[in-house]
Amino acid sequence: MNGQALVLFSGGQDSATCLAWALQRYAQVETIGFDYGQRHAVELACRQTVLSELRSAFPDWATRLGDDHLLDLRLLGQISDTALTQDKAVELQRDGLPNTFVPGRNLIFLNFAAALAYRRGLQVLVGGMCETDYSGYPDCRDNTLKAMQVALSLGLDAPMVIETPLMWLDKAATWALAETLGGPALLQIVTEHTHTCYLGERGLRHAWGYGCGSCPACALRKTGFERHAAASIRR
Ligand code: ZN
């Protein structure tokens, strides 16, 4: 096992699964999160819980899990007018994208992550972007991220690989990947402690975790969980 990776870790289901994926592959893993004034700021609190739960449930992973970095990107709130950062309803815009879309958000995140990775001597960025079962965000597409990898590697004059283990997985397969990586213990951590809901709702505990149950993010998480559970029963 070698290599050093920086995982874009939001505290959500996808990035927590990516973090487990990285901890199985790389000798050293650090994490980065972004505070951009998101309405679901509860996600940021979940990050710390997930990190400490992973450390205690997986001693092998704990030896490889290094520093966590939280960057203040609240200026994103100044340049966007979306349901992710402002108190308005989540709905579909005329272009078919949910109004939770902060334009180019992942491109901005990757730039900051790459600068930090370079400074820390980490050569791989790991992100939970996915274009299989997603809300249509163009900055989650595989080609967008491949172009970004080339731009960052050229701009830094150093290799900067972007790994996206969930790119071709649907949400049911993401639940299955967590089970493969860390068995029931990891599934339990993902269900109980990661946060997905756009509205920041953590009052009600469903089989698939906490959330409002009806925003686009909750709907994907819920459907994926139910399909994974149904497939597990058939096995
Ligand atoms: Zn929700």
Residues whose N, C-alpha, C, O or C-beta is under 5 A from the ligand:
A	BS01	ZN	C197 Y198 L199 G211 C212 G213 S214 C215 C218
